[in-house]
Structure formats: structure tokens, C-alpha cells
Amino acid sequence: MFPVTNYYQASTYDLSTWRRSMGRNQVLFYADNWPIKALPFVNNSLFDSVQLTTDNPRKLIMMPLWVLMFLAVAAAAPLDDDDDKIVGGYECTPHSQPWQVLFTYNGGNWCGGSLISPRWIISAAHCYQPPKTLVALLGEHDLKKKEGTEQHIQVEAAYKHFGYKDKAHDHDIMLVKLAKPAQYNQYVQPIPVARSCPTDGAKCLVSGFGNVLGYNARYPDQLQCLDVPIVSDSSCKASYPRMISENMFCAGFLEGGKGSCKGDSGGPLICSGELYGVVSWGRYCARKNSPGVYAKVCNYLDWIKNITENN
């Protein structure tokens, strides 16, 4: 246990680019590629302390002290009673996004994805976990209710893009194969993959269950939607100097107030009824000059075809 009662504000650096959801009030951090789970203990509106657990206890002991101290400070953010969904968004019309996928990892909510065929899902490479630990949830809207529309299917295989770079977030795209085909109906349908690249100002929609949030995390049970415009490349690169590759684009509001960084990593950005982007990373959720960053699906058409046809 690492006390953090002397801290009243978390580090100003946004952890959203390397933070993973493990369910309500649980956060998964990575240190030297080893997952360290931090379980905050809430007292009033402050995380008093944080318990760090890992499947390799020896690794935790060997971690440098500064890493442990940083994790403790990062867990010290005050709670926000209003932070329960994609910022500035709204509850999606039930089952209006039938391609939406929610992955669970060892039983806990993990990442989003988009169904593109009966056995294939597009997600983000940073969401990768061993396939046997992942289950794809389709046909979901309210996670608290058994609606009779759900299909829960074990993952058989996952293919990160061969060029994926974790620290740079480049080529942040992954194909996931289901162990059995999804059954199409009005609640479960594929989304067409866009053949063209996004255009400045295009009106799009991002959706998710809010599994990758900022510090002050509360998770909605209903699927959340947010309407966002495509941001010009020049504005995108100005917001994130030397961080935007040709495989990325931005969508959101430069003036702040709304943000998709609180939707699922790996989830869909839909424009004109087609999949144009994959939720990848962001900084300073819903703040000025901090739009969400997405993997550019149009750059991966040949790769998608090759993986799905040969596996």
C-alpha cells in the first residue's frame, strides 16, 4: 500500500495513452511491459492509497521506487460526480450502433471494436491481450440488463499491425478473429470499411462504453455517442507537435468541452455509415486544442484484406 494523502492533484500529464480500464475504480498500468493493476481505495473524494498487484510479484519488487511513487501520485486525483460518460455526448439510441463491440479481458471491461464481418473485428493494437483472455460482447446497449440481444463470443486470434509502435502510437490497429461467426440480426450487423480517407470538417460519430477515461472515472452502463467533426491535418499536428503520423487523424472540438477520449479505445469513428477511424489516443480530455486521435483505416485496406483472407 502506498499512501497518497499528501497529494491533492494528479500529475498534469494525461495517462490516457497508456492507461487501460479494468472495471469500475480499477486501472491497469504498464511498466516495462508488465501489467500492474492499481486498485484505489476511496475515502471521501480522494484516493487515500492504492494497492498495486501483478501476476509477477517479483517484478513489482524489482520496480524502481520512482515508478511506484508515480503510480501512487497518478491515483490521487479527486473524484468528479459529473464524469459518467463521453464528455459532451449522449446515450446512443438503443442498438443504433449494431457493429459496436465491447471486449472483456479476464472478465473485466477492456476495449471497444467494430464488427466488419461475421468473424472479424477491427480494434486498436494497444488493446492486444492473449486471445484466450478476451471475449467479444455484441448486441449490447445496457450492460446492467439482460436484454436478450447479446452475443458473447470467445476470441480465437488477434493480429496487431506489424508496424505498431507502442510509444509513438503509430499503426495502432488490430484485427480480431472470433472463435465462431456472429449471427446477424437487427442488433448485430457489420459496418462497411471506408475505401477513402476522412475529409476536413466531415461530420462523424464515435461511440463507446467509456472504458478508457481520464483520472476521474465513472463508467456508464449504456452505450454513449458523440458527434464530432474531422479536424484538419494542420490543426491536428499543431495540437500534437511531432506526434501525428500519416496513419493518424484528429476528430473533435478544438475549443474543448466535448471529447471522445472517454470512449472505448479501439472503438469506431463512423462517417456517412462507414468505418473511418479507430479510437487510439488523446490528451487532456475535452480540453482546448486536444482533439481525439484516431488510426486512419483507409491506410490499411490491403493489410485488412490480407489478414482476413489468409487466416
Buried (B, 14 or more C-beta within 10 A) or exposed (E): EBEBEEBEEBEEEBBBBBBBBBBEBBBBBEBEEBBBBBBBEEEEEBBBBBEBEBEEEEBBEEBEEEBBEBBBBBBBBEBEEEBBBBBBBEBBEBBEBBBBBBBBBEEBBBBBBBBBBEBBBBBBBBBBBEBEBBBBBBBBBBBEEEBEBBBEBEBBEBBBBEBBEBEEBBBBBBBBBBBEEBEEEEBBBBBEBBEEEBEEEEEBBBBBBBBBBBBBBBBBBBBBBBEBBBBBBEEBBBBBEEBBBEBBBBBBBBEBEBBBBBBBBBBBBBBEEBBBBBBBBBBBBBBEBBBBBBBBBBBBEEBBEEBBEEE
